Amino acid sequence: GLYYPPTLLDNVPPHTEAAREEIFGPVLTVLEFEDEEEAVAIANDTEYGLAAGVWSQDIDKARRVAEAIEAGTVWINEYHLLSAAAPRGGFKKSGIGRELGLEGLLELTQTRHLFINQGGGDLSEVAYSLVVRE
């Protein structure tokens, strides 16, 4: 198979393919930014949003940045830790819906609304509505 060794791409310009495309491999791209607002703008300036990581000693700032990034999973001071109870999936063109957690289970179901009239009389007395997940 194909093998790509662990690679660090430093000083990547934000407009390049390495900065804007999903790279599936042991690759870390490093982009420079002036402030928090620019960092979020760079992170969100892509068609994809599978996952992101934020590292900072200031947890409040890291959380603020993480909440602003348009990605299905954002790790803070950690990368690639997953929980079976948490939904996983991407934003934008990333991913194929949700997996894991309640949202992942619901992704595998269809919602149906049944309206049942049990007898021809006054509908307020003989009919009811039911939502079913199959």
C-alpha positions in Angstrom: 0.0 0.0 0.0 0.8 3.6 0.0 2.9 5.0 2.8 3.5 8.6 3.7 5.9 9.2 6.7 4.9 11.5 9.5 5.4 15.0 8.1 5.3 18.6 9.5 4.4 21.3 6.9 5.5 24.6 8.5 4.5 28.1 7.4 1.8 26.9 5.1 0.1 29.8 3.3 -3.7 29.8 4.0 -4.7 29.7 0.3 -2.8 26.5 -0.5 -4.2 23.0 -1.0 -2.4 21.8 2.0 -4.2 24.3 4.2 -7.7 24.0 2.6 -8.1 20.2 1.8 -8.5 17.3 4.2 -5.2 15.4 4.5 -5.6 11.9 5.7 -2.3 10.8 6.9 0.3 11.6 9.6 0.6 15.2 8.5 0.5 18.3 10.6 0.1 21.7 8.8 1.2 24.8 10.7 -0.3 28.1 9.6 0.6 31.5 11.1 -2.1 34.0 12.3 -2.1 37.4 14.0 -5.0 37.0 16.4 -7.8 34.7 17.5 -10.3 36.1 14.9 -7.8 35.4 12.1 -7.1 31.9 13.4 -10.9 31.0 13.3 -11.3 32.6 9.9 -8.4 30.5 8.5 -9.8 27.3 10.1 -13.2 27.9 8.6 -12.0 28.9 5.2 -12.4 25.5 3.7 -15.2 23.3 2.2 -14.4 20.7 4.8 -14.9 20.4 8.6 -14.3 16.9 9.9 -12.1 17.7 12.9 -9.7 20.3 14.4 -7.4 20.7 17.3 -6.8 23.7 19.5 -3.8 24.0 21.9 -3.5 26.7 24.5 -2.7 27.2 28.1 -5.7 29.5 28.3 -8.6 27.0 28.4 -11.3 29.8 28.2 -9.7 31.1 25.0 -9.3 27.6 23.6 -12.9 26.8 24.2 -14.1 30.0 22.6 -12.0 29.2 19.5 -13.1 25.6 19.5 -16.8 26.7 19.6 -16.2 29.0 16.6 -14.5 26.4 14.4 -16.9 24.7 11.9 -15.9 21.1 12.5 -17.7 18.0 13.7 -15.1 17.3 16.4 -12.7 19.9 18.0 -10.2 18.6 20.5 -8.6 21.0 23.1 -5.1 20.1 24.2 -5.7 16.6 22.9 -6.1 14.9 19.5 -8.1 11.9 18.3 -9.6 10.9 21.7 -13.1 9.5 21.0 -16.1 8.5 23.1 -18.7 6.0 22.0 -21.3 8.1 23.7 -20.5 11.2 21.7 -21.7 11.7 18.1 -19.0 11.9 15.5 -19.2 13.3 12.0 -18.1 16.3 9.9 -19.5 19.6 8.9 -19.8 20.9 5.4 -18.5 18.4 2.8 -16.9 16.2 5.4 -18.2 12.9 6.7 -21.4 11.0 5.8 -23.7 12.0 8.7 -23.3 11.1 12.3 -22.1 7.9 13.9 -21.9 7.0 17.6 -24.0 8.4 20.4 -27.8 9.0 20.2 -27.4 11.1 17.0 -25.6 8.3 15.3 -28.4 5.9 16.3 -31.0 8.3 15.0 -29.1 8.6 11.8 -30.0 5.0 11.1 -33.7 5.4 11.6 -36.6 7.0 9.7 -39.3 9.1 11.3 -42.9 8.3 10.3 -46.0 10.1 11.5 -49.1 7.8 11.7 -52.6 9.3 12.0 -55.1 6.7 13.1 -58.9 7.0 12.9 -60.4 4.1 14.9 -63.9 4.4 14.1 -65.7 7.1 12.0 -67.1 9.1 14.9 -66.0 12.4 16.2 -62.3 12.5 15.4 -61.4 14.2 18.7 -62.6 11.0 20.4 -61.4 8.2 18.1 -58.3 9.4 16.3 -54.8 9.9 17.6 -51.4 10.7 16.2 -48.2 8.8 16.7 -44.6 9.4 15.7 -42.6 6.2 15.1 -38.9 5.7 14.4 -38.1 2.7 12.3 
